C-alpha cells in the first residue's frame, strides 16, 4: 500500500511539473515572436502582421480572439493595443491609405470606426456602401496595412453625427421609441446590426476568418441615458448584449460607458482620464479597455479653439496602462476629419477633430503625433513585464507613487514613477537611485532602472500649420448668381393654421423650410410717428431663421449648441394693404445625444408684430404656408448638368438667399486645398457637385473671430482645370473675396535640453535586456513630410532660448556657432539628428542662467520649390 501511495505521489508531482513546463513554454512562445518588443518601428509593426493570414496557412488554423481579465488574446497572443479613430465618411477613399499608414507610423496597431446607419440606409430598404461610404473597402485598406480593426456598429453612435447615426425614417415607424425596450426599435436595430455582421462575415473580415476585425461594439455610452428609461433601459441593455452575442461574429463585443454590460460583453471606458476615473470591468474575467481617449474636444459653431496637450495625453495613456491594468487605448479622434454635406449634428462645425494627431487634412500635428508615438514604443518595451509581472504599488506620499510589474524568476521588471502633483516638480528615490519627476508626469523604466520616456518631456519635433494663398484665387475669378425665389403664401401647397414643426416637414432631406403668411393693414394700423417702426418678433425652437418682409431681407436670428431656441426681433417697414412675411427656417444638423431623440423639435413657434397703432398683432394662428427646401436644391444647380436649369446673371455682392458660382483651377502640388470663406456669411458650398459642408463665418466666437474660416476641399474632388464652385449664401457676402488656399506644416521646430531623456526609440528589448540602438543621449530630431527637404534654417540657438515654435528668442547664453553647425548638418536633407550638448556648439555650460537647451526652427519645401511666404498660421 505504501508503495502505491508513493507511486501516486510521484505521478502527481510529474503531472504538476509537466503542466508547469507547458505553461512556461506557452508564456515563452507568447513572448517570443521572433521580433522582440524593443526592435525598431519596422520590426515592431511586422510583429503584428500575422493576424491577416488566410483561414489555413502552413497547416495552422487561425485562432481568433479571446480574452481574460488581463487582455485580449489575438491568435493565441496577448496584445498591447494602440488604436485610433478614423471615420471613413469623414475623409475620402483616396485619403484612406495615407492616413492609415501615417497612423501605423505613429505606433498604432489598430483602427477604430463607427458604422453610420443613416448614410448606409437613407431610405428604408435602400442601401449605399459606395464612395466615402464603402465600409468594406475601408476595412480592407486597414487590413492591407497590417493593422487590426475595432468596429463600433452601435447602431446609435452619437459621434457628433447627424441624428446620432439614426436614419430619419426610423423615427416615423409607428410606436417608435429609440434605445429602450421598444419592439419596433429592437426589430429594426437587430435587422441593421445583423446585416452589417453578415456583410463583414461574407467578406471574411472577422479575425477568426483571417480578417482584421478583433472587436465589435453594440450600443454606445448608454449609461448617459439609462436612468431616463428606468426598467426599460435595463431590459434593453440586456437584450442588446445578448442579441449581439447571438450573431456569433467570432470576436468579443464591447459596450462603452455601460457598467451593466451583460454576460460576455465587455464594459469599457470613454473620457479624458480613464487612468484615474475608470472603475474597472464589471467582471474579473474582462480586460480593462479604453475605447475613447479624447485627443481634444469637438467644436461647435460659436466655440473658441479647443486644445489638449500632447503631454497630458501621454500621461493619461501611461496612467491607464500602469494603474488600471489597461491593455488597449483608442484615441478619439486620431484623424480630425471633415463633416461633409449635411453629416454633422446640431451646430457641430464642418471641421471635426482638428486637434487630433493627424489634423483635419491628415497632416501630422506635432508634437502630439510624435510624443504619442514615443509613448507607444516605451510601453511596448514593457510588454513582458506588463503581461507577466506581478503588479504592486508603492505610495511615496505627497502625490508620488511607483507602480511595479515584476517577476524575478523571469528577470522581467518595469516601473512607472508617477508625480500626480499638477504644479510641483520633484524627485523620488527608487531602489537607491534618485529620479527627477516633472509635475504631473510619469517616467517609464522598462528594466526598473533606465528612464526611456517621461510624459512631460517632449522629444518630438513641433510644427505649425500655415495657409498659403494660391495664385488660382485671382485667375478666372468671375462670379455669377441666381437668386432663390422668396415664396409668398399663395405659392405654397402645404398650409396650416399655425407654423408646422420643421424636422417633421424636411425629414432630413434638406436644412431648409420656408414659412410664409400674408396679412392686410389699413393706414390707421401703421405707426403715426416717424420714429416708430413696426417690429417683427419670432420665437423659434431652433436652430436659425432668415426673415424677409415683402421680399426684402431684414435679418437673421439663431440659437446655439447649448440653447437651440431663441427669440428674433427686428424693425421693419410695412405697407398699407397686403404684407408678406416669409421666414427661412433651418436646422444646422439634427440632434445626436440624449434620451428621446425622436421627440426633439425645431422651427418657427410664434410670430407677432409689435409697434402697430392697434397694439401687437399675433400672427401665430394667421394661417401659414410651407415649402420644403430650396429651388436650387431640387434643380441640382450645384452640378454641371443642373446649372442649365436656371438663368445665371452677373454676380452682385451682399445678396441674401442667393446661389453663386465660379470656376477655378486646382492649385499646383499635392498640399491639401481649402477655401477661406471669411468674406461670406452662412451657407453651404459644393465643388464639382460634392458638398464640402456647411460654412458659417458670421457666427463669431468669444474672441470675435469665426469658429471656422477655412473649409477643406479634398484633392480627389478636383480636376486640374475648370473646377465648378457653387455656394448657397443665406445672409449675404462677397464671393469675389473667397481665397483658394493650400495648407502646409512646413515650419518644424525642436526644443530639447540636456536634461531630457534620450528618445524612447533609442532603446530596444532583446530577450529580457534593455539595449540602446544608439548612444543614450538626448538628441533633436527634425524630419520633413511628403518628399520635402529642409530648405532654410529660420532659428537656431543653444543656451537659454525661450518662446514657442514660430516665435523663439535668443537668450543670454546663446552659442553663436549653433546656426552654422545646424546649417551644415541639416540644409538640403529630408531629416537630420542633432546632438544636444554644450560641447557640440561651443557653448559655455556654466553660463549663468543657461538651460543647456537646443532650439531650432527650419522651413521645409520641395526641392524645386523657391522660398515662398510663411503663410498665415491657423
Secondary structure, DSSP 8 states (H G I E B T S, - for coil): -HHHHHHHHHHHHHHHHHHHHHHHHHHHHHH--SS-TTS-HHHHHHTTGGGG--SEETTEE---EEE-SS-EEETTEE--EEEEE--GGGS-HHHHHHHHHHHHHTT--EEEEE--HHHH-SBTTB---SGGG-HHHHHHHHHHTT-EEEEEEES---TTBGGGG--HHHHTSTT--TTSS-HHHHHHHHHHHHHHHHHHHHTT-BGGGT-SEEEEEES--GGGTHHHHHHHHHHHHHHHHHHHHHT--SSEEEEET-TT--TT-EEEEEES-HHHH----SSTTS-EEEEEEESS---BTT-------HHHHHHHHHHHHHHS-EEEEEEE-SB--B--TT-B-TTB-SB--TTSSB-TTS-B-TTHHHHHHHHHHHHHHTHHHHHHSEEEEEEEETTEEEEEEEEGGGTEEEEEEEE--SS--EEEEETTEEEEE-TTEEEEETTSS---EETTS--S-EEEEEEEE-GGGTTT---EEEE-----GGG-SEEESS---HHHHHTTS-SEEEEEEEEEE-GGGS-SSTT---EEEEEESSSEEEEEETTEEEEEEE--SS---EEEEEE----SEEEEEEEEEE-SS----SS-GGG---SEEEEEEEEETTEEEE-TTS-EEEEES-HHHHHTTTSTTGGGGS--EE--SS-SSEEEEEEE---SSSSEEEEE-TT--EEEEEETTEEEEEEE-SSB-TTSSBS--EEEE-GGG--SS-EEEEEEESS---GGG-EEEEEEEEEEEEEEETTS---GGGEEEETTEEEESS-SS-EEEEE-SSS-EEEEEEEEEEES-BS-TTS-B--TT--TTHHHHHHHHHTT-SEEEEE--TGGGT--TT-TT---EEEEEEEEE-TT-------EE-
